[in-house]
Amino acid sequence: MSTLVDSFAAAARGYRALVTTAIEPWQTRGACRQVPTERFFSPDNERGRARDLRIRAAKSVCAHCPVLSRCRDHALRTREPYGVWGGLDEQERAELRRRSRYPARPA
């Protein structure tokens, strides 16, 4: 039994490391690096006021971020489906892509 528990614990540590590892160099300078990821990504079944407050809190971090435009560009080009990126939530990014026909960048 402890082997199974140890395996789950190791997998969880690996997932956290993956989530906190920057993919591109500019990401290491993001203001979000000092804030829990839960502020930027909604938990299951989050709705209404709780969602609005979380998004507002995430956007307040983005407002002071030195890489805001790089982050926003990345999220739009890669069609990031979840979370607040570059000060924009999922719906705002989708609307910008619809209006501007923002081209997707190959992965």
C-alpha distances in whole Angstrom, upper triangle without the diagonal:
4,5,5,6,9,10,11,13,14,16,17,19,20,21,23,25,26,28,29,31,34,35,39,41,42,39,39,42,41,41,38,36,36,35,31,31,31,34,35,33,33,30,29,32,34,38,41,42,38,38,42,41,38,40,43,41,40,43,45,42,44,47,47,45,47,46,46,48,46,43,45,46,43,42,45,45,41,41,38,37,35,36,39,40,44,44,44,42,41,44,46,45,46,49,50,49,51,54,54,53,50,50,46,45,43,40
4,5,5,6,8,10,10,12,14,15,16,18,20,21,22,24,26,27,28,32,33,37,38,40,37,36,39,38,39,35,33,33,33,29,29,29,33,34,32,32,29,29,32,34,38,41,41,38,38,41,40,37,39,42,40,38,42,43,40,42,45,45,43,45,44,44,47,44,41,44,45,42,40,44,44,40,41,38,37,35,35,38,39,42,43,43,41,40,44,46,44,45,49,49,48,51,54,53,52,50,49,45,44,43,39
4,5,5,6,9,10,10,12,14,15,16,18,20,21,22,24,26,27,30,31,35,37,39,36,35,38,37,38,35,33,33,33,29,29,29,33,33,31,32,29,29,33,34,38,41,42,38,38,41,41,37,39,42,40,38,42,43,40,41,45,45,42,44,42,43,45,43,40,42,43,40,39,42,42,38,39,36,35,34,34,37,38,41,42,42,40,39,43,45,43,44,47,48,47,49,52,52,50,48,47,43,42,40,36
4,5,5,6,9,10,11,12,14,15,17,19,20,21,23,25,26,29,30,34,36,38,34,34,37,36,37,33,31,32,31,28,27,27,31,31,29,29,26,26,29,31,35,38,39,35,35,39,38,35,37,40,38,36,39,41,39,40,43,43,41,43,41,41,44,41,38,40,41,38,37,40,40,36,36,33,33,31,32,35,36,39,40,40,38,37,40,42,41,41,45,45,44,46,49,49,48,46,45,41,40,38,35
4,5,5,6,9,10,11,12,14,15,17,19,20,21,23,24,28,29,33,35,36,33,32,35,34,34,31,29,30,28,25,25,25,28,29,27,27,24,24,28,29,33,36,37,33,33,36,35,32,34,37,35,34,37,38,36,37,41,41,39,41,39,40,42,40,37,39,40,37,36,39,39,36,36,33,32,30,30,33,34,37,38,38,36,35,39,41,40,40,44,44,44,46,49,49,47,45,44,41,40,38,35
4,5,5,6,9,10,11,12,14,15,17,18,20,21,22,26,28,31,33,34,31,30,33,33,33,30,28,28,28,25,24,25,28,29,27,28,25,26,29,31,34,38,38,34,34,37,36,33,35,38,35,34,37,38,35,37,40,40,38,39,38,39,41,39,36,38,39,36,35,38,39,35,36,32,32,30,30,33,34,37,38,38,36,36,39,41,40,40,44,44,43,46,49,48,47,45,44,40,39,37,34
4,5,5,6,9,10,11,12,14,15,16,18,20,21,25,26,29,31,33,30,29,33,32,33,29,27,28,28,24,24,24,28,28,26,27,24,25,28,30,33,37,37,34,33,36,36,32,34,37,35,33,36,38,35,36,39,39,37,38,37,37,39,37,34,36,37,34,33,36,36,32,33,30,30,28,29,31,32,35,37,37,35,34,37,39,37,38,42,42,41,43,46,46,44,42,41,37,36,34,31
4,5,5,6,9,10,11,12,14,15,17,19,20,24,25,28,30,32,28,28,31,30,30,27,25,26,25,22,21,21,25,25,23,23,21,21,25,26,30,33,34,30,30,33,32,29,31,34,32,30,33,35,32,33,37,37,35,36,35,35,37,35,32,34,35,32,31,34,34,31,31,28,27,25,26,29,30,33,34,34,32,31,34,36,35,35,39,40,39,41,44,44,42,40,39,36,35,33,30
4,5,5,6,9,10,11,12,14,16,17,18,22,24,27,29,30,27,26,29,28,28,25,23,24,23,20,19,20,23,24,22,23,21,22,25,26,30,33,33,30,29,32,31,28,30,33,30,29,32,33,31,32,35,35,33,35,33,34,36,34,31,33,35,32,31,34,34,31,31,28,28,25,25,28,29,32,33,33,31,31,34,36,35,36,39,40,39,42,44,44,43,40,40,36,35,34,30
4,5,5,6,9,10,11,12,14,16,16,20,21,25,27,28,25,24,28,27,28,25,23,24,23,20,20,21,24,24,23,24,22,24,27,28,32,35,35,32,31,34,33,29,31,34,31,29,32,34,31,32,35,35,32,34,32,33,35,33,30,33,34,30,30,33,33,30,30,27,27,25,26,28,28,31,33,33,32,31,35,36,35,36,39,39,38,41,44,43,42,39,38,35,33,32,28
4,5,5,6,9,10,10,12,14,15,19,20,23,25,27,24,24,27,26,27,24,22,23,22,19,18,19,23,22,20,22,20,21,24,26,29,32,33,30,28,32,31,27,29,32,30,27,30,32,29,30,34,34,31,32,31,31,33,31,28,30,31,28,27,30,30,26,27,24,24,22,23,26,26,29,31,31,29,28,32,33,32,32,36,36,35,38,41,40,39,36,35,32,30,29,25
4,5,5,6,9,10,11,12,14,18,19,23,25,26,22,22,25,24,24,21,19,20,19,16,15,16,19,19,18,19,17,18,22,23,26,30,30,26,25,28,28,24,26,28,26,24,28,29,26,27,31,31,29,30,29,29,31,29,26,28,30,27,25,29,29,26,26,23,23,20,21,23,24,27,28,28,26,26,30,31,30,31,34,35,34,36,39,39,38,35,35,31,30,29,26
4,5,5,6,9,10,11,12,16,18,21,22,24,21,20,23,22,23,20,17,18,18,15,15,16,20,20,19,21,19,21,25,25,29,32,31,28,27,30,29,25,26,29,26,24,28,29,26,27,30,30,27,29,27,28,31,28,26,28,30,26,26,29,29,26,27,24,24,22,22,24,24,27,28,29,27,27,31,32,31,32,35,36,35,38,40,39,38,36,35,32,30,29,26
4,5,5,6,9,10,11,14,15,19,21,22,19,19,22,22,23,20,18,19,19,17,16,17,21,20,19,21,20,22,25,26,29,32,33,29,28,30,30,26,27,29,27,25,28,29,26,26,30,30,27,28,26,27,29,27,24,27,28,24,24,27,27,24,25,22,22,21,21,23,23,26,28,28,27,26,30,31,29,31,34,34,33,36,38,38,36,33,33,29,28,26,23
4,5,5,6,9,10,13,14,18,20,21,18,18,21,20,21,18,16,18,17,14,13,14,18,17,15,17,16,18,22,22,26,29,29,26,24,27,26,23,23,26,24,22,25,26,24,24,28,28,25,26,25,25,27,25,22,24,25,22,21,24,24,21,22,19,19,17,17,20,20,23,25,25,23,23,26,28,26,27,31,31,30,33,35,35,33,31,30,27,25,24,21
4,5,5,6,9,12,14,17,19,20,16,16,19,18,18,15,13,14,14,11,10,12,15,15,14,16,16,18,22,21,25,28,28,24,23,25,24,21,22,24,22,19,23,24,21,22,25,25,23,24,23,23,26,23,20,23,25,21,21,24,25,22,23,19,20,17,17,18,19,22,23,24,22,22,26,27,26,27,31,31,30,33,35,35,34,31,31,27,26,26,22
4,5,5,6,10,12,15,16,18,15,14,17,17,18,15,13,15,15,13,12,15,17,17,17,19,19,21,25,25,28,31,31,27,26,28,27,23,24,26,24,21,24,25,22,22,26,25,22,23,22,23,25,22,20,23,24,21,21,24,24,22,23,20,21,19,18,20,19,22,24,25,24,24,28,29,27,29,32,31,31,34,36,35,34,31,30,27,25,25,21
4,6,5,8,9,13,15,17,13,14,17,16,18,15,13,16,16,14,12,15,17,16,15,18,18,20,24,24,27,30,30,27,25,27,27,23,23,26,24,21,23,25,22,21,25,25,22,23,21,22,23,21,18,21,22,18,18,21,21,18,20,17,18,16,16,18,18,20,22,23,22,22,26,26,24,26,29,29,28,31,33,32,31,28,27,24,22,21,17
4,6,8,10,13,15,16,12,13,15,14,15,12,11,13,13,11,8,11,14,12,12,15,15,18,21,21,24,26,26,23,21,23,23,19,19,22,20,17,19,21,18,18,22,22,19,20,18,19,21,19,16,18,20,16,16,19,20,17,18,14,15,13,13,15,14,17,19,19,19,19,22,23,21,23,26,26,25,28,31,30,29,26,26,23,21,21,18
4,6,9,12,13,14,10,10,13,12,13,10,8,10,11,10,9,12,14,13,13,17,17,20,24,23,26,28,27,24,22,24,23,19,20,22,19,16,19,20,17,17,21,20,17,18,17,18,20,18,15,18,20,17,17,20,21,19,20,17,18,16,15,15,15,17,19,20,20,20,24,24,23,25,28,27,27,30,32,31,30,27,27,24,23,23,20
4,6,9,10,12,9,8,12,12,14,12,10,13,14,13,12,15,17,16,16,20,21,23,26,26,28,31,30,27,25,27,26,23,22,24,22,19,21,22,19,18,22,21,18,18,16,18,20,17,15,18,19,16,17,20,20,18,20,17,19,17,17,17,16,18,20,21,21,22,26,26,23,26,29,27,27,30,32,31,30,27,26,23,21,21,18
4,6,7,8,6,6,9,10,13,11,9,13,14,14,13,17,17,15,16,20,22,24,27,26,29,31,31,28,25,27,26,22,22,23,22,18,20,21,17,17,20,19,15,15,13,15,16,13,12,15,16,13,14,18,17,15,18,15,18,17,16,16,14,15,18,19,20,21,24,24,21,24,27,25,25,28,30,28,27,24,23,21,18,19,16
4,7,9,7,9,12,12,15,14,12,16,17,17,15,19,19,17,18,21,23,25,28,27,30,32,32,29,27,28,28,24,23,25,24,20,21,23,20,18,21,21,17,17,14,16,16,13,12,15,14,11,13,16,15,13,16,14,17,16,16,17,14,15,19,19,20,20,24,23,20,23,25,24,23,26,28,26,25,22,21,18,15,15,12
4,6,6,8,10,11,15,14,13,17,18,19,17,21,21,18,19,23,25,28,30,29,31,33,33,31,28,29,29,25,24,25,24,20,21,23,19,17,20,20,16,15,12,14,14,10,10,13,13,10,12,15,14,13,16,15,18,18,18,17,14,15,18,19,21,21,24,23,20,23,25,23,22,26,27,25,24,21,20,17,15,15,13
4,5,6,8,10,14,14,13,16,18,20,18,22,22,20,21,25,27,30,33,31,33,35,34,32,30,30,30,26,25,26,25,21,21,22,19,17,20,18,15,13,11,14,14,11,11,15,14,12,15,18,17,16,19,18,21,21,20,19,16,16,19,21,22,23,27,25,22,25,28,25,25,28,29,27,27,23,22,20,18,18,16
4,5,6,7,11,12,11,14,16,18,17,21,20,18,20,24,26,29,32,30,31,33,32,30,27,27,27,24,22,23,22,18,18,19,16,14,16,15,11,9,7,10,11,7,8,12,12,10,13,16,15,15,18,17,20,19,18,17,13,12,16,18,20,21,24,22,20,23,25,23,23,26,27,25,25,21,21,19,17,19,17
4,5,5,9,9,8,12,13,15,13,17,17,14,17,20,23,26,28,26,28,30,29,27,24,25,24,21,20,21,19,16,16,17,14,12,15,14,11,10,8,10,11,9,8,11,12,10,12,15,15,15,17,15,18,17,15,14,11,11,14,16,18,19,22,21,19,22,24,22,22,26,27,25,25,21,21,19,18,19,17
4,6,9,9,7,10,13,15,14,18,17,16,18,22,24,27,30,28,30,32,31,28,26,27,26,22,21,22,20,17,18,18,15,14,17,15,11,11,9,12,14,12,11,15,16,14,16,19,19,18,20,18,21,20,18,17,14,14,17,19,21,22,25,24,22,25,28,26,26,29,30,28,29,25,25,23,21,22,20
4,7,9,8,10,12,15,15,19,17,16,19,23,25,28,31,29,30,31,30,28,26,26,25,22,21,21,19,16,16,16,13,12,14,12,8,7,7,10,12,11,10,14,15,14,16,19,20,19,21,19,22,21,18,16,14,13,15,18,20,22,25,23,22,25,27,25,25,29,29,28,28,25,25,24,22,24,22
4,5,6,8,10,13,12,15,14,13,16,19,22,25,27,25,27,27,26,24,22,22,21,18,17,17,15,12,13,13,9,8,11,9,6,7,6,8,11,10,8,12,14,13,14,17,18,18,19,17,19,17,15,13,10,10,12,15,16,19,22,20,19,22,24,22,23,27,27,26,26,23,24,22,21,23,21
4,5,6,8,11,11,14,12,12,15,18,21,25,26,24,25,26,24,22,20,20,18,16,15,15,13,10,11,10,6,7,9,7,5,7,8,9,12,12,11,13,16,16,16,19,21,20,21,18,20,18,15,13,11,10,11,15,16,19,22,20,20,23,25,23,24,28,28,27,28,25,26,25,24,26,24
4,5,5,8,8,11,9,8,12,15,17,21,23,21,22,23,22,20,18,18,16,13,13,14,11,8,10,10,7,7,11,10,8,10,10,10,14,13,11,13,16,15,14,18,20,19,19,16,18,15,12,10,10,10,11,13,14,17,20,19,18,21,23,22,23,27,27,27,27,24,25,24,23,25,23
4,6,8,8,12,11,11,14,17,19,22,25,23,25,26,25,22,21,21,20,16,16,17,14,12,14,14,10,11,14,13,10,12,11,13,16,15,12,15,18,16,16,20,21,20,21,18,20,17,14,13,12,13,14,17,18,20,23,22,21,24,26,25,26,29,30,29,30,27,27,25,24,25,23
4,7,9,12,11,12,15,18,19,23,25,23,25,26,24,21,21,21,19,16,16,17,13,12,14,13,10,12,14,12,11,13,14,15,18,18,15,18,21,20,19,23,24,23,24,21,22,19,16,15,15,15,16,19,19,22,25,24,23,27,28,28,29,32,33,32,33,30,30,29,28,29,27
4,6,8,7,9,12,14,16,20,22,19,21,22,21,18,17,18,15,12,13,14,10,9,12,11,8,11,14,13,12,15,15,15,19,18,16,18,21,19,19,22,24,23,23,19,20,17,14,13,13,14,14,17,17,19,22,22,22,25,26,26,27,30,31,31,32,29,30,28,28,29,26
4,5,6,8,10,12,13,16,19,17,19,21,20,16,16,17,15,12,13,15,11,10,13,14,11,13,16,16,15,18,18,17,21,20,17,19,22,20,19,22,24,22,22,19,19,15,13,13,14,16,16,17,17,18,22,22,22,24,27,26,27,30,32,31,32,29,30,28,28,29,26
4,5,5,6,9,11,14,17,15,18,20,19,16,14,16,15,11,12,14,12,9,13,14,12,13,16,17,15,18,17,16,19,18,15,17,19,17,16,19,21,19,19,15,15,12,9,10,11,14,14,15,14,15,19,19,19,21,24,24,24,27,29,29,29,26,27,25,24,25,23
4,5,5,7,7,11,14,12,14,16,16,12,11,14,12,9,10,13,11,9,13,14,13,14,17,18,17,21,20,19,21,21,17,19,22,20,18,21,23,21,20,16,15,12,9,10,13,16,15,16,14,15,18,19,19,21,23,24,25,27,29,29,30,27,28,26,26,27,25
4,6,7,10,13,15,12,14,15,14,11,10,11,10,6,7,9,7,6,9,11,9,11,14,15,15,18,18,16,19,20,16,17,20,19,17,20,22,21,20,16,16,12,9,9,11,13,12,13,12,14,17,17,18,20,22,22,24,26,27,28,28,26,28,26,26,28,26
4,7,10,13,15,12,14,16,15,13,10,11,11,7,7,10,8,6,8,11,10,10,13,15,14,17,16,14,17,17,13,13,17,15,13,16,19,17,16,13,12,9,5,5,8,11,10,10,9,11,14,14,14,17,19,19,20,22,24,24,25,22,24,22,23,24,22
4,7,10,12,10,12,15,15,12,10,12,12,9,9,12,11,9,12,14,13,13,17,19,17,20,19,17,19,19,15,15,18,16,14,16,19,17,15,12,10,7,4,7,10,13,13,12,9,10,13,15,14,16,19,19,20,22,24,25,25,23,24,22,22,24,21
4,7,8,6,9,12,12,10,7,10,11,8,9,12,12,11,13,16,16,16,19,21,20,24,22,20,22,22,18,18,21,20,16,19,21,19,17,14,12,8,7,9,13,16,15,14,10,11,13,15,16,17,19,21,21,23,25,26,26,24,26,24,25,26,24
4,6,6,9,13,13,10,9,13,13,10,12,15,15,14,17,19,19,19,22,24,23,27,25,23,26,25,22,22,24,23,20,22,24,22,20,17,14,11,10,13,16,19,18,17,14,14,16,19,19,20,22,24,24,26,28,29,29,28,29,27,28,28,26
4,6,9,13,15,12,11,14,15,13,15,18,18,17,20,22,22,23,26,28,27,30,28,26,28,28,24,24,26,25,21,23,25,23,21,18,15,12,12,15,18,22,21,19,16,15,17,20,20,20,23,25,25,26,29,30,30,28,29,27,28,29,27
4,6,10,12,10,9,13,15,13,15,18,18,18,20,23,23,24,26,29,28,32,30,28,29,30,26,25,28,26,23,24,27,25,22,19,16,14,14,17,20,23,22,20,16,15,16,20,21,20,22,25,25,26,28,30,30,29,31,29,30,31,29
4,7,9,7,6,9,11,10,11,14,15,15,17,19,20,21,23,25,25,29,28,25,27,28,24,23,26,25,22,23,26,24,22,19,16,13,12,14,18,21,19,17,14,14,15,18,19,19,21,23,24,25,27,29,29,28,30,28,30,31,29
4,7,6,5,8,10,10,11,14,15,16,17,19,21,21,23,26,26,30,29,26,28,29,25,24,27,26,23,24,27,25,22,20,17,15,14,15,19,21,19,17,14,14,14,17,19,19,20,22,24,24,26,28,29,28,30,29,31,32,31
4,6,5,6,9,10,11,12,14,16,17,19,21,21,22,25,26,30,29,26,28,29,26,24,27,27,24,25,28,27,24,22,19,17,16,16,20,22,19,17,14,15,14,16,19,19,20,22,24,24,26,28,29,29,31,30,32,34,33
4,5,5,6,9,10,10,12,14,15,16,19,20,21,23,25,28,28,25,27,29,26,24,28,28,25,26,29,28,26,23,21,18,16,16,20,22,18,17,15,16,16,18,20,21,21,24,26,26,27,29,31,30,33,32,34,36,34
4,6,5,6,9,10,11,12,14,16,17,19,20,22,23,27,27,24,26,28,24,23,27,27,23,25,28,27,25,22,20,16,14,15,18,20,18,17,14,16,16,18,20,21,22,24,26,27,28,30,31,30,32,31,33,34,33
4,5,5,6,9,10,11,12,14,16,16,18,21,21,25,24,21,23,25,21,20,23,23,20,21,25,24,21,18,16,13,11,11,15,17,15,14,11,12,13,14,16,18,19,21,22,23,25,26,27,26,28,27,29,31,29
4,6,5,6,9,10,11,12,15,15,16,19,20,24,23,20,22,24,21,20,23,23,20,21,25,24,22,19,18,15,12,12,15,17,13,13,10,12,12,13,16,17,18,19,22,23,23,25,27,26,28,28,29,32,30
4,5,5,6,9,10,11,13,14,15,18,19,23,23,20,23,24,21,20,24,24,21,23,26,26,24,21,20,16,13,12,16,17,14,14,12,15,16,16,18,20,21,22,24,26,26,28,29,28,31,30,31,33,32
4,5,5,6,9,10,11,13,14,16,17,21,21,18,21,22,19,18,22,22,19,21,24,23,21,18,17,14,10,10,13,15,12,12,11,13,15,15,17,19,20,21,23,25,26,27,28,26,29,27,29,30,29
4,5,5,6,9,10,10,12,15,15,19,18,15,18,19,16,15,19,19,16,18,21,20,18,16,15,12,9,7,10,12,9,9,7,10,11,12,13,16,17,17,20,21,22,23,24,23,25,24,26,28,27
4,5,5,6,9,10,10,13,15,18,18,15,18,20,17,16,20,21,18,20,23,23,21,19,18,15,12,10,12,13,9,10,10,13,14,13,15,18,18,19,21,23,23,24,26,25,27,27,28,30,29
4,5,5,7,9,10,12,13,17,17,15,18,20,17,17,21,21,19,21,24,24,22,19,19,16,12,10,13,13,10,12,12,15,16,16,18,20,21,21,24,26,26,27,28,26,29,28,29,31,29
4,5,5,6,9,11,11,15,14,12,15,16,13,13,17,17,15,17,20,20,19,16,16,13,9,7,9,10,7,9,9,13,15,14,15,18,19,19,21,23,24,24,26,23,25,24,25,27,26
4,5,5,6,9,10,13,13,10,13,15,12,12,16,16,14,16,19,20,18,16,17,14,11,7,9,8,5,7,9,12,14,12,13,17,17,17,19,21,22,22,24,22,24,23,24,27,26
4,5,5,7,9,13,14,11,15,17,15,15,18,19,18,19,23,23,22,20,20,18,14,11,12,11,8,11,12,16,17,16,17,20,21,20,23,25,25,25,27,25,27,27,27,30,29
4,5,6,7,10,11,10,13,15,13,13,17,17,16,19,21,21,21,18,20,17,13,10,10,10,8,12,13,16,18,17,17,21,22,21,23,26,26,26,27,25,27,26,26,28,27
4,5,5,9,9,6,10,11,9,10,13,14,13,15,18,19,18,16,18,15,12,9,8,6,5,9,11,14,16,14,15,18,19,18,20,23,23,22,24,21,23,23,23,25,24
4,6,9,10,7,10,13,12,12,15,16,16,17,20,21,21,19,20,19,15,12,11,8,7,10,13,17,18,15,16,20,20,18,21,24,23,23,25,22,25,25,25,28,27
4,7,9,8,11,13,13,13,16,18,18,20,22,23,23,21,23,21,17,14,13,11,10,14,16,20,21,19,19,23,23,21,24,27,26,25,27,25,27,26,26,29,28
4,5,5,9,10,9,11,14,14,15,17,19,20,21,19,21,19,16,13,11,9,9,13,16,19,21,18,18,22,22,20,22,26,25,24,26,23,24,24,23,26,25
4,6,8,9,10,12,13,14,16,18,19,20,21,20,23,21,19,16,13,10,12,15,18,21,23,20,20,23,24,22,23,27,26,24,26,23,24,24,23,25,24
4,6,5,6,9,10,11,12,14,15,16,18,17,19,19,16,14,11,8,11,13,16,19,21,18,17,21,22,19,20,24,24,22,23,19,21,20,19,21,21
4,6,5,6,9,10,11,12,14,15,16,15,17,17,14,11,8,5,7,10,13,16,18,15,14,18,18,16,17,21,21,19,21,17,19,19,18,21,21
4,5,5,6,8,10,11,12,14,15,15,18,18,16,13,10,6,9,11,14,16,18,15,13,17,17,14,15,19,18,16,18,15,16,16,16,19,19
4,6,5,6,9,10,10,12,14,13,17,17,16,13,10,7,11,12,15,17,19,16,14,17,19,16,16,20,20,17,18,15,15,15,14,17,16
4,5,5,6,9,10,11,12,11,14,13,12,10,6,5,9,10,12,14,16,14,12,15,17,15,15,19,19,18,18,15,16,15,14,16,16
4,5,5,6,9,10,10,10,13,13,12,9,6,4,7,7,10,11,13,11,9,12,13,11,12,15,16,14,15,12,13,13,13,16,16
4,6,5,6,8,10,10,14,15,14,13,9,8,11,11,13,14,15,13,10,13,14,11,11,15,15,13,13,10,11,10,10,14,14
4,6,5,6,8,8,12,13,13,12,8,8,12,12,13,13,16,14,11,14,16,13,12,16,17,15,15,11,11,10,9,11,11
4,6,5,6,5,8,9,10,9,6,7,10,9,10,10,12,11,8,10,13,11,10,14,16,14,14,11,11,10,10,13,12
4,6,5,7,9,11,12,11,9,9,12,10,11,10,12,10,6,8,10,8,7,11,12,11,10,7,8,7,9,12,12
4,5,8,11,14,15,14,12,12,15,13,14,13,15,14,10,11,13,11,9,12,14,12,10,7,6,5,5,8,9
4,5,9,11,13,14,11,13,16,14,14,13,15,15,11,12,15,13,11,14,16,15,13,10,9,6,6,7,7
4,6,9,11,12,11,13,15,12,12,9,12,12,8,8,12,11,8,11,14,13,11,9,9,7,8,10,10
4,6,8,9,8,11,13,11,10,8,11,12,8,9,13,13,11,14,17,16,15,12,13,10,11,12,11
4,7,10,10,13,14,11,9,6,9,11,9,9,12,13,12,14,17,17,16,14,15,12,14,15,14
4,7,8,12,13,10,8,6,10,11,10,11,14,15,14,17,19,20,19,17,18,16,17,18,16
4,6,10,10,8,6,6,10,11,10,12,15,15,16,18,20,20,20,18,20,18,19,20,19
4,7,6,5,4,7,10,9,9,12,14,14,15,18,19,19,20,18,19,18,19,21,20
4,5,5,7,8,11,10,9,12,14,13,14,17,18,18,18,15,17,16,16,19,17
4,6,8,11,13,11,10,13,14,13,14,17,18,17,18,15,17,16,17,20,19
4,7,10,12,9,10,13,14,13,15,18,18,18,19,17,19,19,20,23,22
4,7,8,6,6,10,10,10,12,14,15,15,16,15,17,17,18,21,21
4,6,5,6,9,10,11,12,14,16,16,17,16,18,17,19,22,21
4,6,5,6,9,10,11,12,14,15,16,14,17,15,18,20,19
4,5,5,6,9,10,11,12,14,15,14,17,17,19,22,22
4,5,5,6,9,10,11,12,13,13,16,16,19,21,22
4,5,5,6,9,10,10,11,10,12,12,15,18,18
4,5,5,6,9,10,10,10,12,12,15,18,18
4,5,5,6,8,10,10,13,14,17,20,21
4,5,5,6,8,7,11,12,15,19,20
4,6,5,5,5,8,9,13,16,17
4,6,5,7,10,12,15,18,20
4,6,8,11,14,17,20,22
4,5,9,12,15,18,20
4,6,9,12,15,18
4,7,9,13,15
4,6,9,12
4,6,9
4,6
4
